[in-house]
């Protein structure tokens, strides 16, 4: 009986995600989930955003979620978007109409409770902030940042980025020559999240603290005052929520079982065409 | 095959999210988990006290930086018969008693408070809800009063008993001695160069600038010096802390 050459038919497994990356991915998934949802409940206590140092009900809010007698709305600048059913005015599980910014399915706790939302938020902030710190230090030492996340000169060229956009449109996420490597758009989004969005959301979060503002006034100044910092905090959170949506969508499109397994065990199965095709090393 | 996998994955995600949410609400009520959640407050207090200067001053602003309106919050008018009587007398009858673990218990009238050294500060008020307002506060440093009455050994906290009622409870708040002796901690009787309005806590309120708004007790009638938070209310140090799970440490 002829044996088929094993290497060419059986999917090849490669070790793609190291342990610190996997630990941080899941601890951060939990932290972000709690931070976003408890944050929305905190936002519900005052669903208005301002620029500058101060901002309260009689001041101009650049963003507001509110309700009229009959409808909910999101107002950004002078643009008012009707959001009845989702934002501002919605129906809870018991069938009651509620005038509140974010609906109960999006918040922790699900019923209005600013105090407990703050408890969740300010306790999980530790996991969120020190998780990132742990990941950054570990990734410097195991060279994950230098090796996998840093962009080469070629990768920041417009032509290369455009090629990667086209590849994404065809649902091709892996460079056949280096299937374990992050693609260009992936690097941009990971760098944006790890080195910009999360650090800024943590630092603007710190400026919500009146004691930190007394001790480190320069921090709140960087962001242009406490209410500006609060606005930036919210915008970064929205950015993170947007990242999660795209991230999960791409995981599903790229093969959820393989992607999830690689983020749990570290082992990633190379797509068959790379195994069968011309690019096998 | 792939489609089933994707569909399964998506519905799995939706189910998971729903389950997680219900789980969060259940955790929210679990005594063991609440202990973990509430430990965050101790960590935040300990960490902030460790890495920041205990005497750091809150930012003071220029007159032009002030909010057009200092938004009042919480009680706007205690409206009890005794408060209305004080108000009718323009608070000439109001007394602030300082008692508890002090060497010389005393009461202070508003003119007496005004006769002590005065401090004015234009500071930002940050409400726990998220809004901020900048205003000028004028008042008597709490340290001056505490120096006059003299603390006894073992004193650790200052209680502020207020004239406004929340249901059957009078409003009350507590701070520790680090904040009590902080130069910007004042018993304010002036707002934006005018007598403190009823909306904002007339005739006298606390300003404890490195904390969120609910620590800034309004309508202060009695100041007690105590050794343990157990001696007041339900033991957590304030009306919101005792009844609604708010943090005692409101520096964050």
Interface residues (C-beta under 8 A of the other chain):
Chain A: X33 X34 X37 X42 X43 X45 X46 X48 X50 X53 X54 X55 X56 X57 X58 X59 X105 X108 X109 X110 X111 X113 X114 X115 X116 X118 X119 X120 X122 X123 X124 X125 X126 X208 X209 X210 X211 X212 X213 X214 X215 X216 X217 X220 X226 X227 X230 X248 X252 X253 X255 X256 X257
Chain B: X2 X5 X6 X9 X10 X13 X20 X21 X24 X25 X28 X36 X37 X38 X39 X40 X41 X43 X44 X48 X51 X52 X53 X56 X57 X58 X59 X61 X65 X67 X68 X69 X71 X124 X126 X127 X128 X129 X130 X131 X132 X133 X134 X209 X210 X211 X212 X240 X244 X245 X246 X247 X251 X252
